[in-house]
Amino acid sequence: MVFDARGIEITLDSYVRYVDTGTIGKVTDMKVQDGFDWVLLDKTGLWYRSNLVELLDEKDIKKSTYYDKESDGEVDIDELKEKARALEDIELDSKVAEGGG
């Protein structure tokens, strides 16, 4: 048996949230290694210590509001990172624009 940060049992196909970053994913595998319980999340493909995730109810899982017609709702993480990098390059200065009035 694997338990979350609150002591609630985690089962396969349940949804959990990693408490440090808020990453949400479905548990696809579980293991015990080096004395720790681990869960594998589908969204990241990474293993998380079970005592650092919390089990979510169906009502706690929010659907993404981002929608791209071409991808049928799939989100391209690399594309979003590239857009974020482009925004970081914008220079803000109080002398750039003046009021029109």
For each residue, the residues with C-beta under 8 A, 3 or more apart:
1: 9
2: 9 10 30 32 37 39 50
3: 7 8 9 10 37 50 51
4: 7 8 9 10 16 50 51 53 54 55
5: 19 51 52 53 54
6: 54 55
7: 3 4
8: 3 4 54 55
9: 1 2 3 4 55
10: 2 3 4 14 16 27 30 39 50 53 55
11: 14 27
12: 27 28 29 30
13: 26 27 28
14: 10 11 26 27 55 56
15: 24 25 26 27 55 56 58 60 61
16: 4 10 24 25 27 39 41 48 53 54 55 56
17: 22 23 24 53 54 56 60
18: 21 22 23 24 41 48 52 53
19: 5 22 52 53 54
20: 52
21: 18
22: 17 18 19
23: 17 18 41 43 44
24: 15 16 17 18 43 56 61
25: 15 16 41 42 43 44
26: 13 14 15 41 42 43
27: 10 11 12 13 14 15 16 30 39 40 41 42
28: 12 13 40 41 42
29: 12 39 40
30: 2 10 12 27 37 38 39 40 50
31: 37 38 40 47
32: 2 35 36 37 38
33: 36 38
34:
35: 32
36: 32 33 49 50 51
37: 2 3 30 31 32 49 50 51
38: 30 31 32 33 47 48 49 50
39: 2 10 16 27 29 30 47 48 50 53
40: 27 28 29 30 31 45 46 47 48
41: 16 18 23 25 26 27 28 44 45 46 48
42: 25 26 27 28 45
43: 23 24 25 26
44: 23 25 41
45: 40 41 42
46: 40 41
47: 31 38 39 40
48: 16 18 38 39 40 41 52 53
49: 36 37 38 52 53
50: 2 3 4 10 30 36 37 38 39 53
51: 3 4 5 36 37
52: 5 18 19 20 48 49
53: 4 5 10 16 17 18 19 39 48 49 50
54: 4 5 6 8 16 17 19
55: 4 6 8 9 10 14 15 16
56: 14 15 16 17 24 60 61
57: 60 61
58: 15 61
59:
60: 15 17 56 57
61: 15 24 56 57 58
62:
63:
64: 67 73 75
65:
66: 75
67: 64 73
68: 71 72 73 74 75 76
69: 72
70:
71: 68 74 75 76
72: 68 69
73: 64 67 68
74: 68 71
75: 64 66 68 71 80
76: 68 71 79 80
77: 80 81
78: 81 82
79: 76 82 83
80: 75 76 77 83 84
81: 77 78 84 85
82: 78 79 85 86
83: 79 80 86 87
84: 80 81 87 88
85: 81 82 88 89
86: 82 83 89 90
87: 83 84 90
88: 84 85
89: 85 86
90: 86 87
91: 96
92: 96
93: 96
94:
95:
96: 91 92 93
97:
98:
99:
100:
101:
